[in-house]
């Protein structure tokens, strides 16, 4: 979905120790440019402040850990690989009054590969608030059971088709690791995602399941 009014701002830095790069930081975060007919102040402030917090984390805790690893590697004659913090985002739904997106934070601290953490946000721009999953539905509607049932069926289909390799106890893991915070909206439906290592190995990536809106039988409060 095109969300042309959402622009990208970037914090980029290379943090050095003894002229050696310890941490490479690239943080891309969204902001809404002038011309948007709503009030984007809370939206813009939220992501600006989050980006600043993540940069401070990279410049303190991550940097300190990198220096320790660098000193240890140097003393033992091993190569040192610079740490990384990379944040990206993707708008997924921009139909008024809703804006939905997800952002990924990739962190590399040595080893075979880094780790990516995904977060999803859905905004009601008329009220300037982030909407929790439950608030999308009518009161007393058991949306969680509907979601779990759909995901279980879709996961089995993917597994049978050889599209994914899930851990044992798939149905149990789908319930156990379901997190109502891990969602965003798309044109096609409600996206629920499972973090790395929860229901599938790292090589299968973050598992995303899109539940078509019609599955909820008209029980959604918002017209999507």
N, C-alpha and C positions, 0 to 999 in steps of 0.2 A: 504494500500500500504506500502511495506517495504521501509523505508528510513534509512538504517542501518548506513549511514555516518553522520546522525544527532544525536548527543549525548545530554545528559542532564547535566547541571550544576545546583547546588542548593545553595540558600542562606537560612539558617535556623537559627532562633534565638527565644529566649524566653525573652521578655522584662518585667522586674520586677519593682515593687514599694512596698517598705516596705516588701520585700521578698515574695510578692504575684504576680503571673503572671498577667500582664495587657494585653499583646498582644502576641499571638503565630504567628510567621511568617514562612511560607514555600513558597519559590519562586523557581519554576523549570523553567529554560529557556533553549532554544536550542543553540547549537553551532556546527559548522561543524569541525570535526576533520581533522587532516592532512591526505592526501591521496585523498581528493576530487580534481578532475581535473580542477575545476574552481577556481575563486578567492573569497573566503568566507569572506574576511576581513570586508567588510561593513555589511554583514549579522551578523557576530559575534559581531561586535561593537554595532550594533543597539540593539540587545537583551540584551547584557551585560549592556549597559547604561540604558535601560528601566528597567531592574531588579534592578539596583542600585537606580534609581529614586523611584521605588515602595517601596524599603526597607526604603529609607529616609522618604517617606510618612508615612509608618507604625511606624517608630521610632519617629516621631514628631507629626503630626496631629492626627493620630489614637491613639497613646500612650497617648497624652494629653487628648483626649476625654475619653479614658478608665479610666484614673486617676480621672477625674471629676465624671464619673459614679460610680467608686469604692467608692469615698468619700461620694457621695450622698447616695449610697446603705448602706454603713456602718452607716451613721448618722441616717438612717431611719429603720435600722434593717432588711434590705432586703438582700438576697443573691446576690453576684456579679458573673457574668459569664464572663470569659476572652474573650476579643475580638480576632478575627482571621483575618489573611490575607493569603490566599492560592492561588497560581498561578500555573496553569498547562498548558501544550500545547500538541497539536497533529498534526504531519505532515500528510497531506492528499494527496499530489501530489508531486512526485519527479522525473519527467521525464525531462531530460535536454532540454532546458536551464531553465525550470521552477521549482521552489520550492514553494509549497503553504502549509499553516498551519493555525490553529486557536489557540488562547490561551484564557483561562477563568480565570478571577480574581474573587475569592469568598471572600466576606467580611462579617464578622459577628460582629455586634455592639450591641447585645442584641435583645430582642424581640422573636417572634415566630420562625423566621428563618433568615438566612443571605440572601445576594443578590449576584447573579453572573452576571458579565458583560463579554461578549464575543467580541473578536476582530479577524479579519481575515487579513492575509497578503499573497500576491502573489508576488514572486520575479522573475525577469528576471536576472539570475545569470551571463549571459554574460555581461550585462551592469551594474550589481550591483545596480539595482533600484527596488523599490516596484511599481508594475504595477496597476494603477487605473482601475476600471472595464471597463470604456469606451475605454481604449486603447487596450482591447482584440478584439475589433470589427472594421470592416471597417468604415471609416468616413461616416457620414450621415446615418448610419444604425440605425433604431429606436429600439435598443435592449431593452430599458426599457419597451416599450409596449408589446413586446414578452414575457418578463419575468413576467410582471404583469398578463398577460392573462393566462400564464401557472400556476402561483401560485394560482390565483383565482380558477381555475378549480380543482387543486389538493387539495386545502383547502376544497372546497365543497365536494369532494369525501371523505376526511378524516372525515368530520363532519357527512356526511350521514352514513358512516360505523361505527360511534361511536369511532373513533380513536382520536378525539380531540374535545374540547368544546371551540368554539371561541366566542368572544364578539359579540354583535349586530353590525350591519353596517360593516360586514366583508370585503366586497369589498372596501368600503371607507377606512377602516383601513389599508388594504394591500397597497393601494396607498399612504396613508398619512405617514406610517411608513417605507416605502421602503427607504433604505439608500444604495447607491452604494458602500459605504465603507464596508458594511456587507456582504462580499462574500469571498469564497475561492474555489479552484479547487479540484475536486476529479477525480478518474478514470472514474466514471459513468457520470459525468456532472458537471455543474456549480452549486455550493451550495450558496443559498441566505438564510440568517437567520434573524429572527426577535427577538429583545430583549424581555426579560421577561416583562409582563404586557402590551405589545403593541397590540397584536391581540388575545391573550389568557391569561387566569389566570395563576398565578404562578405555580399551580399544574401541568399544562400541559408543563411546561418547555420552553426552547428556541426552537422556531419553525424553523426547517430547511427544505428547499425545494431544491431538486436537479433537475435541468433542463438538460436533456440529450443534448449533444452538437449538435446532428443532428437537434434539434428544431430550431437552428439558421441558417439553410440552407446554410452552407458554408460561412457565413459572418464573421467568426472569423479570425483574423490576425495570430494567433498562431495555429500550428497544435497540437491538444491535443488528 
